[in-house]
């Protein structure tokens, strides 16, 4: 079971704490949509290696673009707006 799935099963008091980690710079929707991809990346290496961090950022943007293409077909206006906004911020 993915970490994100485990988080979603926490008691409400802990979910409220998790909610505090997410903001407009990296909304929870993005974490939810890209959970599997995010959990497969080596963030520890990237935190100490600028080249790796740059590569992960570029790959994150690619993942966002792919999600944007998918939700555009579903015509989910709110999610499309949020994906475009976070893409612009990143």
N, C-alpha and C positions, 0 to 999 in steps of 0.2 A: 504494500500500500504506500502511495506517495506521501511525502511529508505534508503536502497541501491537503490531501484527503484526511489525514490524521488531524490536522489543525481544525478542519471543518467539523470534526466530531467532538471537539472540546466543549466543556460546559460554558454556558453563556458568559459567566464572569471572566473566563479566560479569553473567550472570543472578543470581548470588549477590549481587553488588553492588546490583542493582536490588531484590532482595528486602529489602535493608536499608532502603529508602526507605518501605516499607509497614509499618504497625503496626495496632493495634486501633482507632486513631482514623480510619484510612482504609485498610481492608484491600485487598489486591491483587484480591480477588474483585470489589470495586466498580469498580476501575479496568478490569478485564477486561469486566465486564458493560456498563459505560457508556463504553467506549473511544471509539466514534464520536462520541457526544454531547460528551464531554469535549474531544476534539480540535477540535471545531467552535466552541468558545467562545473569547471574547476575554479570556483571563485577565490579560493585561497591563493592559488598561484597567481591569478589575475591581480589580487590585491598587492602583490609584491613585484609585479612585472608589467610595466607600462605597455609594452608591445602586446602582451596577452590581453590586457584590459581593453586596448583599442580593438583588437580582434573580436572580443566578446561583445563590445558595444556595437560594432558593425553587424555582427550576427544577430544581436537583439533587434536592431533596426530591421533586418531582413525578416525576422520572425514577426515583428509588428506589421510589416507590409503584407506578409502572407495572411495574417489574421484579418487585416483590413480588407483584403480581397475577398476573403471568405464571408465576412459579415456584410460586405457591400451587396453580395448576392442575396443575403437574407433580408436586406433592407431594414436593418436594426439601426435606426437613426441615432439613438443615444450612444450606442456602442461605437458606431462609426465616428461620431463627434469626439468621443473620449480617446479613441485610438489615434485619431489625427492630432489631437491636442498633445498627448503624451509623446507622440513621434516628434512633434515640433519642439517640445521641451528638451527631449534627449538630443 
